[in-house]
Amino acid sequence: MLEVARELAPVVGVVAACEALGVPRSSFYEAQQPPRPAPAPRPRPRSHRALSPEEEQKLRDLLNSERFVDQAPRTIYATLLDEGHYHGSWRTMYRILKQDAATRERRAQRRRPHYQAPELLATGPCQVWSWDITKLRGPQPGLWYNLYVVLDIFSRKIVGWRIETREDAELAEALIAESYTREGVQPRQLTLHADRGAAMTSKTLAELLCDLGVAQSHSRPSISDDNPYSESQCAPRHAAVDRSRRELEREGRFQGHPPQAELKGGADRSMVGTRRRLRSVAS
């Protein structure tokens, strides 16, 4: 708009051009002024209380001496005061160390090495399975069911599931053996990933996987997101179960425990072909 006002001003005048275009005249006149040079930075004046170069060098030698080389400036400052010596404030000590790029941790400590989190890569079906056990709320307070789910992370196919009233390693062993046989998995083809629950790390299941030629993998200790596919697929199922229960309660058709015929395992044949990664630690 300022460019248009500049072209229109010689024809109709500055006031009429600015009023027609809605441009403040102050902005118009400001745009006509040549750019002002930036003021030169003024050096910061040196304080009359600052240490002289000789005093700074003396304090620097003291900080880097064998006695104080591994101590913090606050500790050095307190130690020198106890001995009746004052060479400068602890903040001055930090300032001198910063000039020498020596303000990092001065104590000799072992650093935790940075390493890349290991990953399991699935480029096709039946290469990496992830399984978990989740709780499903029952019809009465304090009553819970255990949903065992085995998931292929490449296709997102549920290769096996079952609902039981308890969490047990033998039940998990039977489910995984059945899924292994049904899907036609060959030895040394599959890696089974899980978290570090009691059933997942049991000796019973480990012996089965060793006999089947399945590599066993577990989440890293204290890492909550190393089994993301099994964890994420449980939330929609919880919501679906709660929604179905509320609908049955509204219709008056909720009869408590589900029939035993519905508490059996199976396989979900829905397939979604895509490339999946799973972060884990091989046990």
Secondary structure, DSSP 8 states (H G I E B T S, - for coil): -HHHHHHHHHHH-HHHHHHHHT--HHHHHHHHS--------------TTS--HHHHHHHHHHHTSTTTTTS-HHHHHHHHHHTT--SS-HHHHHHHHHHTT--S--S-----------EEEESSTTSEEEEEEEEEE-SSTT-EEEEEEEEETTT--EEEEEEESS--HHHHHHHHHHHHHHTT--TTS-EEEE-S-TTTT-HHHHHHHHHHT-EEEE--TT-TTSSHHHHHHHHHHHHHHHHHHHHHHHHT---SS--GGGS--B---------EEEE-EE-
